[in-house]
Amino acid sequence: MSLASIERRLQHKLDLQQAVNYKLNPVNFVLLLVALIILGSSSFIIASYVFSSVSSIVSSSDANPTSIPWIDNKFDCQSSSRTWRDNKCWDYEHDPMF
């Protein structure tokens, strides 16, 4: 064996050890932890925005009741869990996309 081949093998072995040590580096651990914190907080912010948008759509249906034209008496209106007002049957829980 020549001295160059031994040196090449030792260099290859050192490169492998450095690669393993590089993965276990504390700086990499801190960077990974920071990335996970940023990912978690941004996911929470996006989820809260989506849920607030959905709840505003649901609550907006309460502000705009719909008159039910095929119910024309108080008894039928109240038995269907709607509100009778101004001689009309009003539905406060309708789908806004209706």
N, C-alpha and C positions, 0 to 999 in steps of 0.2 A: 504494500500500500504506500502510496505517496503521501507526502506531507500535505499536499493541496487537497486530496480527497478527504483526509481526516479533518482538515480545517473546514472544508465545505460541509461535512456532516455535523460538525460542532456548531457551525453557523446556522444550519438548518434547525438543529435542536434548540438553539437559543431563540431563533425566530418563533418557533412553536411555543416556547415558554413565555415569550413576550406577548404573543397573541392571547394566551390563556390569562396572563396577568392583566392584560389590557381590558378584558371583559370583566374582571373582578375589581377594577379600579374604583376607588371611592368617589372620584369625580363623576364617573359614569353613573354610579348609583344615585348621586344627588341630582344629576341631570334627568335621569329617568323618573325620579320622584317628583321633580318640578313639572315635567311633562304630564305625568298622571294627574297632578293637582290641577293644572291648567285644563286638561281634558275633562276632568270631573266637574270643575266649576263652570266651564262653558256649556257642558251638557245640562247642568242644572238650570242655568240662565235660559237656555233655549227651551227646555221643557216647561219652565214657569211661564215663559212668554206664550207658548202654544196653549197651555191650559187656561191662561187668562183670556186669550182670544176666544176660546171655545166657550168659556163661562159668560163672556160679554154677548155672544150670539144667543145663548140660552136666555140671559136676562133681558135682552132686547125684545124677546117675544112677549114678555110681561108688559112692556110699555105700549104695545100695539095689539090690542085684542081684536079678534075677528068675529064679525057677526055671522051667525049660522042661519041662513035664510030658510031652510026647510023645517026648522023648529019654530012653531008659531004660538006656543002656549007655555006658561010658566011651569006647569007640572013636568012636562017633557024636558024642558030646559034644565031644571034643577035635578031631575032624576038622572041626567047624563053628566052630572058634576060640572055644569056650566053656570053662568050668572045671568039672571033675568034682570034687565035694566032698560028703561025707555021702550017697553013693549017689544024688545028684541032679546034674543039669546046670544050671549057673548062668551067666546072661548078665549081664555087667557093662557092656555097651555098648548097652543098650536105650533106646528113646525114653521119657522120663518121662511122656509123654502116652499111652503104650500101654495 
